Amino acid sequence: MSQPASPELAQVPVWDGLLRAFHWALVALVSAAIATGLAGGDWMPWHARAGQAIGALLVLRVSWGLWGSRYARFTQFWPTPARLIGYLRGRWQGLGHNPLGALSVVAVLALLLFQVGSGLVGNDEIAFTGPWAGAIDEELSLKLTTWHRLVAKALYVWIALHLVAIALHSLVKRHPLLRAMWTGRRPGDPAAAASRVPVWRAGLSLLLALVAGVVAASPGLLGF
């Protein structure tokens, strides 16, 4: 006697609209920052603008990780050793970032935070001086500029690994990650779906991002 077919899982909301907008805006801005940075010369002012916009996005993401929707919160997916071990042993189940993916998220946020910070105070003595370069010692500014270039290479490696991981999940494991990040939905138990959050929280995160972007571009506002 044949077993009855298991019912298909419902498409449930996981990634909220603000998180998806952050993701695709970050893809566009990081691409622009890389392209203008490699081009150099007259493109460096645009490289700086892309970096400042990325900084604003990072403030948005960090704040949304504190009070955003269920699967946006750091407490929900933070890659603790126990979670990573459980995932590697095949014991992890969930709708949001798996622990290995969460580790990737934390890594790229850290890399980008460093890149933005070092870029704001950087000075290559040729074509670019960050808007906040005058706030620190020149020798430190030069050192951070050197590290900015080195960490950029680490970011390239992360991007390559990220693209490989997406390809493996999409083509081998048949997990449509790109579609999920576009629609915000994944197959799963409706009881595990992300619930709506008050609009004021999104407004607060957007306001903080706007303030961060203005301050990053205008050190004179704080007397520097």
Secondary structure, 3 states (H helix, E strand, C coil): CCCCCCCCCEEEECCCHHHHHHHHHHHHHHHHHHHHHHHCHHHHHHHHHHHHHHHHHHHHHHHHHHHCCHHHCHHHHCCCHHHHHHHHCCCCCCCCCCHHHHHHHHHHHHHHHHHHHHHHCCECCCCCECCCHHHCCHHHHHHHHHHHHHHHHHHHHHHHHHHHHHHHHHHHCCCCHHHHHHHCEEEECHHHCCCCCCHHHHHHHHHHHHHHHHHHHCHHHHCC
